[in-house]
Amino acid sequence: MAKLNVNGSRREFEAEADTPLLWVIREQLGLTGTKYGCGIAACGACTVHIDGVPTRSCIRPLSSVTANEKIITIEGLSPDGSHPVQKMWTALDVPQCGYCQSGMIMAATALQKAKPNPTDADIDEAMTNICRCGTYNRVRAAIRATAKGDTKTAALNIQHADGSVA
């Protein structure tokens, strides 16, 4: 029986060593907030934190993760949705279909922890997740607003593709 530290709990499960971490999280542990998108680490829907580092779990084999590493999924970030990034995501209506959003939020929270007041270049470098709905401007606005703690004017500062600001 294998063991992992997921969301602060030691979890036991059975899986082959080459099984991607994503499938253990979803199928063995029942934490379905982490999504399968592309299977090649391009889209980011499967992003979790391993010891605080955003990690694409779809290509990370189980054999490469130890029981001492701390894995945090979207469910472990904040069980009640009260994390500042989650609250700002809601305040600015970032998600449309929502499929990629758990991975986006995990990437954004890692960015905010590393750089509490990120520049646009920092955001561009950290936010490599793909959103088919194209909510990138709202994602950027939510990250900026979280850094400032500003929910009131954040929605007014979303830059549109044509350069105009709403």
N, C-alpha and C positions, 0 to 999 in steps of 0.2 A: 504494500500500500504506500503510495507516494504522499508527500505532504507539501503544502504551500502556505505561506502567510498572506492571506487575502483579506483586505479591509480590516486588519487588526486581529483576525482570528486564524488559528491554525486549522487548515482544512485538509481532510484526507480524501483520496480518490484513487481510482485505478485508470491508468492510461499508458499507452506506449510512449517511450522516450522521445520519439520523433513527432509526436502529436503537437500541433501548434498550440501555444498557450491559450489563444482565443477559444478553441474548442473545449479545452478543460474548463475555462471560465464559464462559458455558456452552457455546455452540455453536462458536464460533471458537477459543477457547482451551482448551476441554475441562475447565474447572474447575467441576464439577457440585455442589459443596458449597453454593453459593449457589442458593437455590431460587426458583421462580416460585410465588407464592401467589395473589395477587388481581389484579395488573397495574395497580393504582391507588394504590400506595404506602400502603395501609391496614394490611396485615398484618405487614410487616417481614421476611418470609422471605427477601427479596432483599438484606438489609442487607450492605453492604461499607463499608470505611473509604476515604475519599478525603482524603488529607492529614490523616488522623487523625479526620475527622468522619464519624460514622455516616450513611450515605447509602442511600436506597432506590433500588436500581439499575434497577428495573423501569420507572421513568418518566424516568430520566436519559438523554437522547439522547446518543449518541456524540459529536455535534458540540459538546457542552458540556464535554467532558473533554479536557484537553491531554496531550501526551506527557510533560510535566514533572510532572504531578500523580501522586502515589503512591497507587495502589489496592492495598488489602490485602483479600483474601478469607479465608474461614475456613481454606483450605488454607495461606495465607501467615501466618496468626496464629501457628501452631505446627505444623509438619509432623508432629510426633510426639505431639501432644496434651498437651504438657507446660506449656502456659500455665496459670497459677494458676486462672483462671476455668474453663478446660476441666477441670482436675483436680477442682475443687470441684463442677462440674456432674455429673461421674461419681460422686464420693464421696456426693453427696446423691440420686442417682438422679433428677435433674431431668427428663430426657426420658422421655416415654411413647412416643408414636409417633415422635418425633424430627424430624418434618418442619420445624418452625419453629425448631429449636434452633440452627442455624448463625447465623441472623439474631439470635436472642436473645443468643447468646454475643458476637456482634460489637457489639451495642448495650451489653451489660454491660461489655465490655472498654473501650469508649470512656468509659463512665461512670466506671469505676474509675480510668482514667488522668486524667480531669478532676477527679474527687473521690474520692481514695483511701479515704475513710471516709464514704460517702454516708449521708444521713438517709433516712427512709422517704419524705419528700417528694421528695428527689432521685431516688430509685429510681422513684417513681410518674411523675415528669416524664420521665425518660429511657427507661423501659421501656414503650413504647407498642406493642410487638409483640403480635400476637394468637396465642394458643395455644389451639387447639380442644380440647386435652386438659385445659386448666385447671390447668397446673402453676405458676401465679403465686406461690403460697405457697412452693414449693420454689425458684423463681427468686429471690425476695426473700431467702430463707435462704442461698442460695448466694452472692449478692452480699455479704450481711453477713458470712458466714463467710470469704469471700476477703479482705475488708477486715481481718479479725482474724487471718487465717492459722490458723483453727481448724477442723480437720476432725473432731475427736473429738466435740465437743458440738453441732456445727452441726445435725445431724439431729434433735436433741432440742429444737430451738428453732423448729420449723416450726409456725406458727400456722394452725389450721384455720378454716374459714369460720364455725364457731360460736363462735370466740374462744378455744377451748381450745388448749393447747400440748402437742405430743406429746413 
